[in-house]
Amino acid sequence: MEKSANIARMTSEHVVAVVPPNGFRVPKTAELVATNLRRQIVRGELSEGDSLPPEHLLTEQYQVSRPTLREAYRILESERLIEVRRGAKGGARVRLPSAEVAARHVGLMLQFGQTELSDVYAARSVLEMPAAALAAENATADGLGRLRSNLDEAEKTMSDPHADLSRLPVLSREFHSIVVEMSGNKTLALFDSMLGTILDIAGKNYVNVQPVARGIKANTAAYRAHRRLYELIETGNVDAADTLWRKHLEGVSESMTDLVPGSVIDLLS
């Protein structure tokens, strides 16, 4: 209630149009309203699930028409920052920014660019290579616990003859993601997460095109590398973790692009 009241107290002076230099487009009023609401969301002034005040209050405080306010809502809806529900119990509710949404946009841009899958794996390698050394420097009990849980599930899956092998590429991706998160670099983790959407599909395709025996062999090799990296991170062996991870990423990039060839558009279409 307090957050909604804070929004309701806003006046039109919060939406100030700055006259730009010649050659620049003047923002529409709806864009200015959307910018103000977006700023509150990303600053944490509004949280996931918070309701925006009723439309009549916002139109009064911003001194805009209802169609203008709804246009601002559509802008924020397209960015997946709010969800507007219709009906008696409807209204606009806040949704937090999501890496998955960003990943969809990145995937579309890669498709339009006719990007080869090998290009994506090469980019992933470049992004992730420094992560193991940073993780060994910044290891936490929580991060190590998540790595252990991942390895335990992977080991259990490989030892079960009736297990769904398509789970193994997912676990492998999760291990990589945890290592990147443990690096402590949020920008690195975000970009890695965006590429992960495409790589998850490639991993599933890898399972589908490989003989069972070959798939098990590849997954076993990945598991051993992951287990060894965990030990190096746990003991804080920065140099050895860095060397192992770089070698592992190079090998994965080469094998996956050979076994699951094609472009991103082939993969996602």
C-alpha positions in Angstrom: 0.0 0.0 0.0 2.8 2.4 0.9 4.5 2.0 -2.5 1.2 2.5 -4.4 0.6 5.6 -2.3 4.0 6.9 -3.2 3.2 6.6 -6.9 -0.2 8.2 -6.4 1.5 11.2 -4.9 3.6 11.8 -8.0 2.7 15.0 -9.9 3.2 16.0 -13.5 6.5 17.6 -12.7 7.9 14.0 -12.5 7.3 13.8 -16.3 9.4 16.5 -17.8 10.1 16.7 -21.5 13.5 18.0 -22.3 13.8 19.6 -25.7 16.5 17.7 -27.6 19.0 19.2 -30.1 18.1 19.4 -33.7 17.9 16.0 -35.4 16.7 14.2 -32.3 13.1 12.9 -31.8 11.1 14.5 -29.0 9.9 11.7 -26.7 6.2 11.1 -26.6 4.3 11.7 -23.4 3.6 8.0 -23.0 7.3 7.2 -23.3 8.1 9.7 -20.5 5.5 8.1 -18.3 6.9 4.7 -19.1 10.4 5.9 -18.3 9.3 7.2 -14.9 7.6 3.9 -14.0 10.5 1.9 -15.4 13.0 3.9 -13.3 11.1 3.0 -10.1 11.1 -0.7 -11.0 14.8 -1.0 -11.7 15.7 1.0 -8.6 13.7 -1.4 -6.5 11.1 1.2 -5.4 8.5 -1.2 -6.9 8.8 -4.9 -6.3 7.6 -8.0 -8.1 3.8 -8.3 -7.8 3.2 -4.7 -6.6 0.0 -3.2 -8.0 0.1 0.2 -9.7 -2.6 2.6 -8.6 -5.9 2.8 -10.5 -5.7 4.4 -13.9 -7.8 7.4 -12.8 -5.3 8.3 -10.1 -2.3 8.0 -12.5 -4.0 10.1 -15.2 -4.6 12.8 -12.7 -1.2 12.8 -11.2 0.7 12.6 -14.5 -1.9 14.9 -16.1 -2.3 12.7 -19.1 -5.2 11.1 -20.9 -6.2 7.5 -20.3 -5.1 6.4 -23.9 -1.7 8.0 -23.2 -1.4 6.1 -19.9 -2.4 2.8 -21.6 0.2 3.4 -24.3 2.8 3.7 -21.5 1.5 0.5 -20.1 1.9 -1.2 -23.5 5.5 0.0 -23.7 6.2 -1.6 -20.3 4.3 -4.7 -21.2 6.5 -5.2 -24.3 9.5 -5.0 -22.0 7.9 -7.6 -19.6 8.1 -5.1 -16.7 4.4 -5.1 -16.0 1.4 -7.4 -16.5 -2.0 -5.8 -17.2 -5.0 -7.8 -16.3 -8.5 -6.9 -17.4 -11.8 -7.2 -15.5 -13.1 -6.1 -12.1 -10.0 -7.4 -10.3 -7.6 -6.3 -13.0 -5.0 -3.7 -13.1 -1.2 -3.4 -13.7 1.2 -5.4 -11.7 5.0 -5.2 -11.6 7.2 -8.0 -13.1 10.9 -7.9 -12.5 13.4 -7.9 -15.5 14.3 -11.4 -16.6 17.4 -12.8 -18.3 15.1 -15.2 -20.3 13.3 -12.2 -21.9 16.7 -10.7 -22.9 17.8 -14.1 -24.3 14.8 -14.3 -26.6 15.8 -10.9 -28.1 19.4 -12.0 -28.5 18.3 -15.2 -30.1 16.2 -13.3 -32.7 19.2 -11.0 -33.5 21.5 -14.0 -34.0 18.9 -15.6 -36.2 18.6 -12.5 -38.4 22.3 -12.4 -38.7 22.5 -16.0 -39.9 24.8 -16.8 -37.0 26.5 -20.2 -37.0 26.3 -22.3 -33.9 30.1 -22.5 -33.8 30.0 -18.7 -33.3 27.8 -19.0 -30.2 30.0 -21.7 -28.7 33.2 -19.6 -29.4 31.5 -16.6 -27.6 30.6 -18.8 -24.7 34.1 -20.0 -24.3 35.5 -16.4 -24.4 32.9 -15.3 -21.7 33.4 -18.3 -19.4 37.2 -18.8 -19.6 38.0 -16.3 -16.8 35.2 -17.6 -14.6 36.9 -20.6 -13.0 39.9 -18.6 -11.7 37.5 -15.9 -10.3 35.3 -18.6 -8.7 38.4 -20.2 -7.0 39.3 -16.7 -5.6 35.8 -15.9 -4.5 34.4 -19.4 -3.5 31.5 -19.3 -1.0 29.9 -22.1 1.0 26.6 -21.5 -0.9 28.3 -21.7 -4.3 30.2 -24.9 -3.4 27.1 -26.4 -2.1 25.3 -25.8 -5.4 28.1 -27.3 -7.3 28.1 -30.4 -5.1 24.3 -30.8 -5.6 24.7 -30.5 -9.3 27.5 -33.1 -9.4 25.6 -35.5 -7.2 22.5 -35.4 -9.4 24.7 -35.9 -12.6 26.4 -38.9 -11.0 23.0 -40.4 -10.0 21.6 -39.9 -13.5 24.6 -41.5 -15.2 24.5 -44.5 -12.9 20.7 -45.1 -13.5 20.2 -47.2 -16.7 16.5 -46.0 -16.8 17.3 -42.3 -16.3 16.4 -39.6 -18.9 19.8 -38.7 -20.5 18.4 -35.4 -21.7 18.8 -34.2 -18.2 22.6 -34.4 -18.4 23.1 -31.5 -20.8 20.8 -29.4 -18.6 22.9 -30.2 -15.5 26.1 -29.5 -17.4 24.7 -26.0 -18.4 23.7 -25.4 -14.8 27.2 -26.3 -13.6 28.7 -23.8 -16.0 26.2 -21.2 -14.9 27.0 -21.7 -11.2 30.7 -21.3 -11.9 30.1 -18.1 -13.8 27.9 -16.8 -11.0 30.6 -17.7 -8.4 33.0 -15.4 -10.4 31.1 -12.5 -8.8 30.8 -10.6 -12.1 27.1 -9.9 -12.7 27.6 -8.7 -16.2 29.4 -11.9 -17.1 26.6 -14.0 -15.5 23.9 -12.1 -17.5 25.5 -12.6 -20.9 26.3 -16.2 -20.1 22.6 -16.7 -19.1 21.4 -15.2 -22.4 23.6 -17.5 -24.5 22.5 -20.5 -22.3 19.0 -20.5 -23.9 20.5 -21.4 -27.3 23.1 -23.8 -25.8 20.4 -25.7 -23.9 18.7 -26.5 -27.2 21.9 -27.5 -28.8 22.7 -29.8 -25.9 19.3 -31.5 -26.3 19.9 -31.9 -30.0 23.2 -33.5 -29.1 21.5 -36.1 -27.1 19.1 -36.8 -29.9 21.7 -37.4 -32.6 24.2 -39.4 -30.6 24.3 -43.1 -30.0 23.6 -43.9 -26.4 27.1 -45.2 -25.7 28.8 -42.2 -27.2 26.6 -39.8 -25.3 27.4 -41.5 -22.0 31.1 -41.3 -22.8 30.9 -37.6 -23.5 28.8 -36.9 -20.4 31.2 -38.9 -18.3 34.2 -36.9 -19.6 32.3 -33.7 -18.8 31.4 -34.9 -15.3 35.0 -35.7 -14.5 36.1 -32.3 -15.7 33.4 -30.7 -13.6 34.3 -32.8 -10.5 38.0 -31.9 -10.8 37.1 -28.2 -11.2 35.0 -28.4 -8.1 38.0 -29.8 -6.1 40.2 -27.0 -7.4 37.7 -24.3 -6.6 37.2 -25.8 -3.1 40.9 -25.7 -2.4 41.4 -22.2 -3.9 43.8 -23.4 -6.6 43.4 -20.5 -9.0 46.0 -21.3 -11.6 45.0 -25.0 -11.9 41.3 -24.1 -12.1 42.0 -21.6 -14.8 44.1 -24.1 -16.9 41.6 -26.9 -16.6 38.5 -24.8 -17.4 40.1 -23.2 -20.5 41.0 -26.6 -21.8 37.6 -28.0 -21.1 35.8 -25.1 -22.8 37.9 -25.4 -25.9 37.2 -29.1 -26.1 33.4 -28.7 -25.6 33.2 -25.9 -28.2 35.0 -28.1 -30.8 33.0 -31.3 -30.2 29.6 -29.6 -30.0 30.0 -27.6 -33.2 31.1 -30.8 -35.0 28.3 -32.9 -33.7 25.5 -30.4 -33.8 26.3 -28.3 -36.8 24.2 -25.6 -38.4 23.1 -22.0 -37.7 21.1 -20.5 -34.9 18.1 -20.1 -37.1 18.1 -23.9 -37.8 18.3 -24.5 -34.1 15.5 -22.1 -33.0 13.1 -22.3 -35.9 
